[in-house]
Structure formats: C-alpha cells, structure tokens
Amino acid sequence: MSLLTVNDLRTYFHTRNGVYRAVDGVSFALDRGETLGIVGESGSGKSVTCYSIMGLIPTPPGRIESGAAIFDGTDLLGCRPAEARAIRGKRIAMIFQDPMTSLNPYLRISEQLIEPLLIHGLADRKEALRRAREMLEAVGINDAAKRIHYYPHEFSGGMRQRVMIAMALITRPELLIADEPTTALDVTVQAQILDLIRRLQREYGMAVIFITHDLGVVSGLCDRVQVMYAGRIVETASTRALFRTPRHPYTRALQQSIPSLQPKGSELYTIPGMPPDLSKPIAGCAFAARCAAAVPGCAQRDPALAEVSSGHAQACLRVAAGEL
Amino acid sequence: MSEPILELRDVRTHFPIRQGFLFKRQVGTVKAVDGVTLSLARGEVLGLVGESGCGKSTLARTILQLLPTTGGSVLLSGRNLGECGAGELKQLRRDLQMVFQDPYASLNPRMTVFATLAEPLLTHGVCDRGEATRHVAELMERVGLAPRFMQKYPHEFSGGQRQRIAIARALALRPRIIIADEPVSALDVSIQAQILNLLAKLVRDMGLSLVFIAHDLSVVKHISDRVAVMYLGRIVEIGDARSVIDTPQHPYTRALVSAIPRPDPEVERTRQRIVLPGDPPSPINPPSGCTFHPRCPYAVDSCKAAFPELRAAAGREVACSRIGAF
C-alpha cells in the first residue's frame, strides 16, 4: 500500500479578482522510501499541492474545495484536526526554501529543535536536548554541544538549512516534503545539502517529495518525477523515462529551453506566450495556446492523465491519440 | 580579437569597517575586489561567475563607477574613468549600461514604460519630447515588446517582460558595453531562455560587448565567449568559455563545475562529484596565501604562503601554484 495517496485535490484561492484555481484536480501516490520530484514553473501549483497536504494553506483566501490526502490510512483533509496534528510535524515533516524566514530569530536553535519532540510528547526536555545534539551531528554540524545554543543568525545559509533539516528529521518522519530547499543556496553548498538529504534518506528509509524548478536537481535525486502546469499534472514518469523519452509537449519544451542540454551558443527553444490566468475559465488543454503541436481540437476537450507505458502517464490528447 | 574596449588594471574595491558611535574607528577592511585585471573586446561576451560574496557584483558596480575604486584603473576605450570629471563621466557612461537581477526592484513602479525609456533619451538630449514616442517604440520593438503597451506600468507586466523593459532602458543610449548582473536568475526556465536569446541577438545585431554575471555555469557557458571565475575578490581562472567549463583547471572551478546538477539522470548517477567542505570564507578576514587553500583538496603547506598570480596554462590563465601537480 502507498504511504501517501492524493486524490483529485483542488485548492482554490478566493480573491477579489476572482477564484484562482491554483491546484485543480491533482492525484498521485507515493510509496514508502520513494523520492518524488515535483517540477514546474512559478504558479504551476507545485507548492500549493504540498501546502494543502500539510494544512498550511491560509484560509481565507485559500480553500481546499475537494479531494483527499490519505497518509497511511488517515485522510489528512477529512479527519478530525487532532488526528491530522498528530501526523503533521511528526510523521510528515517539511523544509522550506528560505531557512532564515523559517527559523525564529529570537529563539536559540536548541529550543526550536526540541519543540517537535515536546509537542508530540516523544521525549522529556533532557532527552530531547540529547537527541537534538545527535541530530545536529547527523546533519554535519561540528561542535554540536556548543553550537546548539546559538541563534539562527550565527549560522551561514547552508548551516541554517542543515538546522532546518535537523529540526524536520528529529521526529524520524516517514515523509519529508522539501520545498525548493536549495534554491537560495550557492551551487557548492547546494551540492552539500543534496548529498545530506540523499544520505539521511538512505539511513532513515523515509520517503521524500522534492519540489523544484530545476530539472538538474531532480535528475540526481528522484526516483520519479511529475511535471505540473497550470494547477495540474501534465506528465509523470520514472526519472529516467522522463529525461530519455519525455512525451508531453510542455515537458519537451522545458527540456529544450535548458542551456546545458543544447549546443553552446545555439538559439534556445522558447515557449511562446505566458501561463494562463488561472482565475479565468480555460477551455480544453491549458497549454494549448502555447503549444507548438496544438490543433483546434486541443481547446475543446479536457485532457486527462493517461498511461502511455507502464508507470509513464501524460495529459496530451494528441500523444494519447498516437499522433505525436 | 580587436583592441579592448574596456580594460581593468589591478582594480581594487575595499570597504572600511567602522565601529563606535561618535568617533568611528576603522577596525578592518572588506576586500570585495582585490586586484582584478581583465579586458573586454568589441562584440565579446565575458561571463563572470562565482558564489555569493565573491565580489562579482561589486566589480560590476566598480566598472560603472557606482562605487569608487580603492586602487587600479578602469579604462573605457583607453580613457581612465577614475580621472574623469563629472561632466565627462556622464558622457562616457552613455557607453556603459547596466541590467540588474531583479526587474521588480530595478524599475520604478510609478513610471510608465514610456517614462522609463524616455528618461535617459531626454536626460542625454538624444531627442526632444516630440520624437521620444518614436524612439521609445523602436526600443520596445527591439526587445520584443509591442509599442502599444507604452503607457502601462511595470506591475502590469510579467517578470520576463519587465526584464525586457530593463534591457530596453539599458539600450536607450546605444551603449557599447552592457553589464548584466544576474539578468536571468530570477526568471523561470522558459522565460530565461527568451532573455538569453534576446541578449545573444542584441550582441550580434548591435555589436555590443556584454559582461554577463551569473552563478549558473551552464547559462554562462551558453552565452559567453570567455569566462572569468572569481573567488574572494580575485580571478582564479579565465579563458575560453568552453574550455574553462568543460575542462576546468583550477581546483575551485573544478568543484564549481562538478557541483552543478546535470539534467540527465544517467550522467548524474555515475559521475564523480567534488563536494567542497565548508562555506566560502569571509572577505573581512580572508585566509592567508591562496584564499582557497582551506577548502582545496590539493592544498599543500606552500599554498598558505602567497597568493598565486594568474599564469598561462592549458590555453587559459589559472591562479594556482600546484597546477599540473594533481
């Protein structure tokens, strides 16, 4: 059985300018120990999907309109708040892009590190502090006994992200959701953090959902990737299949616009136009207006995610019909 | 290559650190740029890479004389910018324009596109008010924006379009050199491709020289003719873009190149990654000798003694005393 199953999730934001359909019918499943990458550009709904699972959507204006997120038999979106609280932050943890804004600048990191253990009643203060020190060492912070008493500003960006990871993993979660955890970091520090996540995942056997806009990061870390566009999943496949044989025109266009995959100096492929306004009704495929392979029929029928081969699904009508 | 249009000779930009309330004492110096020598030819694209805090943005601002030089000289077509008076500097600056990273911050939200683009034209007397509309329309077309959006405000545009406005503003005075400081870092991949294509086209069509600053090596390699790698205020490796990035010689460049995740699972799984220990050191109190030695896998005792000069090696210049020894 899957560790997490998300079914037809819809999260809308009700703003003065209309209803913004940030996530509009997303379904996926994640096995224990699996690493899933969610890729997409800004506004594609990748973060909102995970915030919905974690109950972090500001309400109002946001509202989860429908759907279920079943974690080990419990629907996080439909169960009693106390049940969800017992899972979130304990069995599912999350790390964010900017460690400076996610850590409380007024509290020593020791207080922040032990908070999850105390809240979930997993340890007393003394035991919690001991485990916090161990965790800091596990994420590669030397001299943990001394540095546990530091404030967040006394750490560098990469070290803060390590503190965040230690905080997230201190309850030994079964699922870690990482929302662009390396985007704000320099490449050499990014390499350190990715190595760390890889190592800890192996040691603890946890599943990871890795949200990023960087296809390069995905390729070395994830078992499976799903590509999002305009609040929906347009393609999902094993990492290898997605990079070797991408099927959906959007995934292909994304790949063609990455400089490192193209001959030096050649003109890069660009996707014309802009992502659609999600507060307006979209007829048919949301990508049709920008798609090089679009035909008139694309704007009439809603494409559904359909398997093209085992474990590889995509949502393009023309691919499904065997025309591409 | 023809004679250089821009030359930097041993440029240094230091910032004093002061402490105290009434009588501020100088307690130290941040050597943000510490002895950079390079030249830029007409029509050439020079990529400048390095991690945050390595001094690449300070160097850009120093070239434009937005920051005073502590030492060395910046020569534009042979004229030393540091020795110019204010009037002459204003004239010379027409040749030297900048595009910034964040188009949300670099455009005035209260000015329409027209006002933004007409301002440099009117300030420098390129045209009068009557002709401004025509000039602005031309500029907008050049960067791929429809002139009918002239009276719109920056918030009505997407990030990519805003960066186009910022580029149009830099082009207004028909400069010879554009310095672009991380112009695509804040943009999504598909938009990034559009801006890269636009910059490449402008360089080709207008014979511009471009200093392209970025931390993304694959982007830099794509657009640049030559690449300079900076570490703690100095250039550690400079040469042909393809050879520097495909066969890096300096240990720092090697680590930097190997740290980029490749969008190819096969390569990603098999390749050897050099993960550097620690963070870039503080420029307030840089390590002795070669500033890279505490993180360098090949460092020996002699590396702590003196900073190595740039020397020719493998068709480029490298600042490492142990080149060839590893």
Interface residues (C-beta under 8 A of the other chain):
Chain A: E41 S42 S156 G157 G158 M159 D186 V187 T188 V189 Q190 A191 Q192 L194 D195 H213 D214 L215 G216 V217 V218 S219 G220 T239 R240 F243 A253 L254 Q255 S257 I258 P259 S260 L261 Q262 K264 G265 E267 L268 Y269 T270 I271 M274
Chain B: E51 S52 S158 G160 D188 V189 S190 Q192 A193 Q194 L196 N197 A200 H215 D216 L217 S218 V219 K221 H222 I223 A241 R242 A255 L256 S258 A259 I260 P261 R262 P263 D264 P265 E266 V267 E268 R269 R273 V275 L276 D279 P280
